[in-house]
Amino acid sequence: MSKKFWEELPQGSVVLEAGSSAEFKTGGWRSMRPKWIEENCIQCLFCWMYCPDMSVKVNAEGKREEFDFDFCKGCGICALECPGKKGNKAIVMEEEGK
């Protein structure tokens, strides 16, 4: 898909073709990024359930994997919902680029 200038985009929230959201990698919007601390993870999958961008990946065995940073916007919902292990969060937010 080629890039378009804003003048070439259709007005309003119009989806012109099915599956087109996979082409728009929105991770570049981030100022904060989630960091997964695997040893604190209890595999509750709250992060997967609450992520609005489907950026939390789960493998075939139902275990959480790393983030898909192509689509993660850095909203922090995953870190907020993470119960962690013994009070230690498995997901913390850090400044992008660190």
VORO-99660 format. One record per residue: residue in three letters; x negated, y, z negated of N, C-alpha, C, CB in turn; residue number from 1. Coordinates in steps of 0.02 Angstrom, whole numbers. Atoms other than C-alpha are relative to their C-alpha. Glycine has a CB too. Layout:
<rs>
+-----+--------+--------+--------+--------+--------+--------+--------+--------+--------+--------+--------+--------+-----+
! res !   n.c1 !   n.c2 !   n.c3 !  ca.c1 !  ca.c2 !  ca.c3 !   c.c1 !   c.c2 !   c.c3 !  cb.c1 !  cb.c2 !  cb.c3 !   n !
+-----+--------+--------+--------+--------+--------+--------+--------+--------+--------+--------+--------+--------+-----+
! ALA !      X !      Y !      Z !      X !      Y !      Z !      X !      Y !      Z !      X !      Y !      Z ! NUM !
...
+-----+--------+--------+--------+--------+--------+--------+--------+--------+--------+--------+--------+--------+-----+
</rs>
This chain:
<rs>
+-----+--------+--------+--------+--------+--------+--------+--------+--------+--------+--------+--------+--------+-----+
! res !   n.c1 !   n.c2 !   n.c3 !  ca.c1 !  ca.c2 !  ca.c3 !   c.c1 !   c.c2 !   c.c3 !  cb.c1 !  cb.c2 !  cb.c3 !   n !
+-----+--------+--------+--------+--------+--------+--------+--------+--------+--------+--------+--------+--------+-----+
! MET !    -42 !    -59 !      0 !      0 !      0 !      0 !    -44 !     62 !      0 !     48 !      0 !    -61 !   1 !
! SER !     40 !    -61 !     -4 !    -71 !    168 !     48 !     28 !     52 !    -48 !     -1 !     28 !     72 !   2 !
! LYS !    -21 !    -53 !     45 !    -66 !    317 !    -69 !     39 !     52 !     37 !    -61 !     32 !    -35 !   3 !
! LYS !    -41 !    -52 !    -30 !     64 !    449 !    -36 !     -6 !     63 !    -41 !     74 !    -22 !      5 !   4 !
! PHE !     -3 !    -64 !     34 !     67 !    632 !    -78 !     70 !      8 !    -29 !    -17 !     58 !     48 !   5 !
! TRP !    -65 !     -7 !     35 !    208 !    689 !   -193 !     55 !     21 !     48 !     -6 !     49 !    -56 !   6 !
! GLU !    -51 !    -23 !    -47 !    297 !    771 !    -47 !     30 !    -57 !     41 !    -29 !     53 !     47 !   7 !
! GLU !    -23 !     57 !    -41 !    314 !    602 !     40 !     42 !    -51 !    -40 !    -60 !    -35 !     29 !   8 !
! LEU !    -37 !     46 !     42 !    396 !    513 !   -108 !     75 !     15 !      3 !    -24 !      2 !    -72 !   9 !
! PRO !    -72 !    -13 !      1 !    586 !    489 !   -111 !     21 !     34 !    -64 !     39 !    -65 !     10 !  10 !
! GLN !    -24 !    -34 !     60 !    683 !    599 !   -232 !     36 !    -48 !    -46 !     46 !     58 !     20 !  11 !
! GLY !    -35 !     40 !     49 !    749 !    524 !   -392 !    -37 !    -65 !    -15 !     71 !    -15 !     24 !  12 !
! SER !     29 !     65 !     20 !    715 !    353 !   -466 !     23 !    -54 !     48 !     18 !    -18 !    -73 !  13 !
! VAL !    -22 !     47 !    -51 !    736 !    254 !   -307 !    -53 !    -55 !      9 !     12 !     37 !     67 !  14 !
! VAL !     44 !     57 !    -13 !    661 !     80 !   -291 !     18 !    -24 !     70 !      9 !    -57 !    -55 !  15 !
! LEU !    -14 !     15 !    -70 !    645 !     47 !   -106 !    -11 !    -74 !     19 !    -43 !     42 !     44 !  16 !
! GLU !     12 !     70 !    -16 !    583 !   -133 !   -111 !    -11 !    -39 !    -65 !    -62 !     -8 !     46 !  17 !
! ALA !      5 !     43 !     59 !    589 !   -277 !   -235 !    -73 !    -15 !    -15 !     39 !    -65 !     10 !  18 !
! GLY !     67 !     19 !     22 !    433 !   -315 !   -336 !    -52 !     54 !      8 !    -22 !    -59 !     37 !  19 !
! SER !     48 !    -52 !    -14 !    353 !   -148 !   -297 !    -35 !     26 !    -64 !     34 !     58 !     35 !  20 !
! SER !     32 !    -24 !     61 !    315 !   -111 !   -481 !    -67 !    -33 !    -13 !     46 !    -11 !    -59 !  21 !
! ALA !     64 !     34 !     10 !    174 !   -238 !   -478 !    -57 !     35 !     37 !      5 !    -73 !     24 !  22 !
! GLU !     50 !    -35 !    -39 !     84 !   -127 !   -353 !    -25 !     64 !    -35 !     27 !     18 !     68 !  23 !
! PHE !     18 !    -62 !     33 !     79 !     24 !   -470 !    -35 !    -15 !    -66 !     63 !     43 !    -12 !  24 !
! LYS !     40 !     14 !     59 !    -61 !     -3 !   -594 !     -3 !     63 !    -42 !    -71 !    -25 !     19 !  25 !
! THR !    -10 !    -59 !     41 !    -15 !    119 !   -730 !    -49 !      6 !    -58 !     70 !      0 !    -27 !  26 !
! GLY !     48 !     -3 !     55 !   -160 !     83 !   -848 !    -43 !     62 !     -1 !    -44 !    -60 !      4 !  27 !
! GLY !     40 !    -61 !     -3 !   -248 !    240 !   -790 !     30 !     58 !    -39 !     -8 !     21 !     71 !  28 !
! TRP !    -33 !    -52 !     39 !   -124 !    343 !   -893 !    -25 !      2 !    -71 !     75 !     -9 !      2 !  29 !
! ARG !     18 !     10 !     70 !   -199 !    283 !  -1056 !    -49 !     51 !    -27 !    -29 !    -68 !    -10 !  30 !
! SER !     50 !    -37 !     38 !   -287 !    392 !  -1184 !    -23 !    -42 !    -59 !     28 !     69 !    -23 !  31 !
! MET !     15 !     48 !     53 !   -282 !    255 !  -1317 !      8 !    -70 !     29 !     46 !     11 !    -64 !  32 !
! ARG !     -7 !     69 !    -24 !   -307 !     69 !  -1290 !      1 !    -47 !    -59 !    -58 !    -18 !     49 !  33 !
! PRO !     -3 !     48 !     54 !   -263 !    -81 !  -1397 !    -62 !    -45 !      0 !     63 !    -43 !      5 !  34 !
! LYS !     57 !     46 !      7 !   -405 !   -188 !  -1463 !     27 !    -61 !    -39 !    -61 !     33 !    -37 !  35 !
! TRP !    -24 !     62 !     31 !   -362 !   -370 !  -1505 !    -56 !    -30 !    -42 !     24 !    -51 !     54 !  36 !
! ILE !     47 !     31 !     46 !   -451 !   -443 !  -1657 !     25 !    -71 !    -11 !     -6 !     41 !    -68 !  37 !
! GLU !    -27 !     68 !     -4 !   -424 !   -628 !  -1625 !      1 !    -36 !    -68 !    -40 !    -41 !     48 !  38 !
! GLU !      2 !     35 !     64 !   -476 !   -688 !  -1799 !     55 !     22 !    -48 !    -68 !     10 !    -33 !  39 !
! ASN !    -56 !    -23 !     41 !   -334 !   -585 !  -1876 !     68 !    -19 !     29 !     -4 !     74 !     -9 !  40 !
! CYS !    -62 !     15 !    -36 !   -203 !   -651 !  -1753 !     32 !    -63 !    -27 !    -14 !     -8 !     76 !  41 !
! ILE !    -37 !     59 !     23 !    -69 !   -769 !  -1819 !     44 !    -29 !     55 !     44 !     19 !    -60 !  42 !
! GLN !    -36 !     25 !    -58 !      4 !   -800 !  -1645 !     76 !      6 !     -8 !    -18 !    -72 !     13 !  43 !
! CYS !    -72 !    -11 !      8 !    175 !   -728 !  -1692 !     32 !     23 !     66 !     12 !     53 !    -54 !  44 !
! LEU !    -21 !    -24 !    -65 !    187 !   -653 !  -1516 !     47 !     61 !     -3 !     33 !    -55 !     39 !  45 !
! PHE !    -38 !    -62 !      4 !    273 !   -495 !  -1580 !    -26 !     50 !     52 !     -3 !     31 !    -71 !  46 !
! CYS !     30 !    -47 !    -49 !    152 !   -397 !  -1469 !     27 !    -14 !     70 !    -77 !     -6 !     -1 !  47 !
! TRP !    -26 !     20 !    -66 !    210 !   -495 !  -1317 !     74 !     20 !      6 !     -8 !    -76 !     11 !  48 !
! MET !    -71 !    -13 !     -1 !    393 !   -474 !  -1363 !     16 !     74 !      5 !     33 !    -29 !    -63 !  49 !
! TYR !    -16 !    -71 !      2 !    387 !   -287 !  -1394 !    -34 !     42 !     54 !    -18 !     27 !    -67 !  50 !
! CYS !     36 !    -39 !    -50 !    267 !   -232 !  -1255 !     46 !     19 !     57 !    -60 !    -40 !     27 !  51 !
! PRO !    -44 !    -22 !    -54 !    367 !   -126 !  -1131 !    -30 !     -9 !     69 !     20 !     72 !    -10 !  52 !
! ASP !     34 !      4 !    -65 !    238 !   -153 !   -994 !    -21 !    -71 !     19 !    -61 !     44 !     -1 !  53 !
! MET !     19 !     70 !    -11 !    214 !   -343 !  -1006 !    -76 !     -5 !      7 !     35 !    -28 !     62 !  54 !
! SER !     73 !     -1 !     -3 !     29 !   -310 !  -1037 !    -33 !    -52 !    -44 !    -25 !     68 !    -19 !  55 !
! VAL !     27 !     53 !     43 !      8 !   -447 !  -1167 !     10 !    -66 !     36 !     35 !      0 !    -71 !  56 !
! LYS !     -2 !     63 !    -36 !    -34 !   -611 !  -1084 !      3 !    -60 !    -47 !    -60 !     -7 !     47 !  57 !
! VAL !     -7 !     62 !     38 !     15 !   -783 !  -1151 !    -16 !    -57 !     47 !     73 !     -7 !    -31 !  58 !
! ASN !     21 !     56 !    -43 !    -63 !   -944 !  -1085 !     53 !    -55 !      0 !    -67 !    -28 !    -24 !  59 !
! ALA !    -47 !     56 !     -8 !     24 !  -1108 !  -1040 !     15 !    -36 !    -66 !    -27 !    -50 !     50 !  60 !
! GLU !    -11 !     32 !     66 !      4 !  -1172 !  -1219 !     39 !     45 !    -48 !    -68 !    -18 !    -31 !  61 !
! GLY !    -38 !    -46 !     42 !    101 !  -1022 !  -1286 !    -43 !     40 !    -47 !     51 !    -38 !    -38 !  62 !
! LYS !     46 !    -38 !     42 !    -52 !   -937 !  -1360 !    -15 !     67 !     33 !    -66 !    -39 !    -13 !  63 !
! ARG !     14 !    -67 !    -24 !    -87 !   -753 !  -1344 !    -71 !      4 !     28 !      8 !     52 !    -56 !  64 !
! GLU !     65 !    -13 !    -31 !   -230 !   -697 !  -1231 !    -12 !     75 !      1 !     -3 !    -30 !     72 !  65 !
! GLU !     18 !    -71 !     -4 !   -312 !   -530 !  -1191 !     55 !     41 !     34 !    -66 !      8 !     37 !  66 !
! PHE !    -46 !    -46 !    -33 !   -218 !   -378 !  -1128 !    -13 !      4 !     75 !     -5 !     70 !    -32 !  67 !
! ASP !      8 !    -17 !    -71 !   -188 !   -340 !   -945 !     -3 !     76 !      3 !     60 !    -29 !     44 !  68 !
! PHE !      9 !    -72 !      5 !   -261 !   -165 !   -947 !     18 !     36 !     65 !    -72 !     15 !    -18 !  69 !
! ASP !    -24 !    -33 !    -60 !   -204 !   -132 !   -768 !     67 !     33 !    -12 !      5 !    -51 !     58 !  70 !
! PHE !    -68 !    -25 !     11 !    -29 !   -101 !   -836 !     12 !     29 !    -70 !     48 !    -55 !     11 !  71 !
! CYS !     -8 !    -26 !     68 !    -55 !    -57 !  -1021 !     -7 !     76 !      1 !    -53 !    -31 !    -47 !  72 !
! LYS !      1 !    -73 !      2 !    -11 !    127 !  -1048 !    -26 !     27 !    -67 !     70 !     27 !     12 !  73 !
! GLY !     27 !    -22 !     64 !    -79 !    130 !  -1226 !     51 !     30 !    -48 !    -53 !     50 !     12 !  74 !
! CYS !    -53 !    -28 !     42 !     86 !    165 !  -1312 !     -8 !    -18 !    -74 !     68 !    -24 !     24 !  75 !
! GLY !     12 !     19 !     69 !     34 !     72 !  -1470 !     55 !    -40 !    -34 !    -12 !     59 !    -40 !  76 !
! ILE !    -54 !     40 !     29 !    196 !    -25 !  -1497 !    -26 !    -67 !    -24 !     57 !    -10 !     50 !  77 !
! CYS !     28 !     65 !     19 !     97 !   -188 !  -1503 !    -35 !      5 !    -68 !    -48 !    -25 !     54 !  78 !
! ALA !     36 !     -9 !     63 !    -13 !   -122 !  -1644 !     48 !     15 !    -57 !    -51 !     57 !      7 !  79 !
! LEU !    -49 !    -17 !     51 !    136 !    -53 !  -1738 !     37 !    -63 !    -24 !     50 !     51 !     27 !  80 !
! GLU !    -39 !     60 !     17 !    231 !   -219 !  -1733 !    -42 !    -58 !    -26 !     38 !    -23 !     61 !  81 !
! CYS !     45 !     55 !     19 !     79 !   -330 !  -1770 !     -2 !     -7 !    -77 !    -71 !     12 !     28 !  82 !
! PRO !      5 !     10 !     72 !     91 !   -406 !  -1945 !    -70 !    -19 !    -23 !     48 !    -54 !    -22 !  83 !
! GLY !     68 !     19 !     17 !    -86 !   -474 !  -1940 !     -4 !    -55 !    -51 !    -38 !     60 !    -25 !  84 !
! LYS !     12 !     53 !     49 !   -162 !   -594 !  -2063 !    -24 !     31 !    -65 !    -52 !    -51 !     27 !  85 !
! LYS !     18 !    -25 !     66 !   -168 !   -550 !  -2248 !    -12 !     76 !     -1 !    -63 !    -36 !    -25 !  86 !
! GLY !      4 !    -73 !     -1 !   -140 !   -366 !  -2213 !    -49 !     30 !     49 !    -17 !     24 !    -67 !  87 !
! ASN !     48 !    -23 !    -51 !   -272 !   -355 !  -2076 !     31 !     -7 !     69 !    -68 !    -39 !     -4 !  88 !
! LYS !    -32 !      1 !    -66 !   -196 !   -307 !  -1910 !    -43 !    -36 !     52 !     14 !     72 !     23 !  89 !
! ALA !     36 !     33 !    -55 !   -242 !   -410 !  -1757 !     -6 !     48 !     60 !     37 !    -65 !     21 !  90 !
! ILE !      4 !    -49 !    -54 !   -213 !   -259 !  -1644 !     -7 !     70 !    -32 !     63 !     -4 !     47 !  91 !
! VAL !     11 !    -69 !     22 !   -282 !    -86 !  -1677 !     -9 !     43 !     62 !    -61 !      6 !    -48 !  92 !
! MET !      7 !    -46 !    -57 !   -280 !     65 !  -1564 !    -66 !     38 !     -7 !     61 !     50 !      4 !  93 !
! GLU !     62 !    -38 !     -1 !   -442 !    149 !  -1514 !      0 !     46 !     61 !    -62 !    -46 !      0 !  94 !
! GLU !      4 !    -48 !    -55 !   -485 !    294 !  -1402 !    -26 !    -33 !     63 !    -45 !     60 !    -20 !  95 !
! GLU !     21 !     27 !    -64 !   -502 !    249 !  -1219 !    -73 !     19 !     15 !     47 !     25 !     57 !  96 !
! GLY !     69 !    -13 !    -18 !   -681 !    234 !  -1162 !    -50 !    -16 !    -54 !     -8 !     71 !     18 !  97 !
! LYS !     47 !     17 !     53 !   -756 !    178 !  -1327 !    -22 !    -72 !      6 !     30 !     12 !    -69 !  98 !
+-----+--------+--------+--------+--------+--------+--------+--------+--------+--------+--------+--------+--------+-----+
</rs>
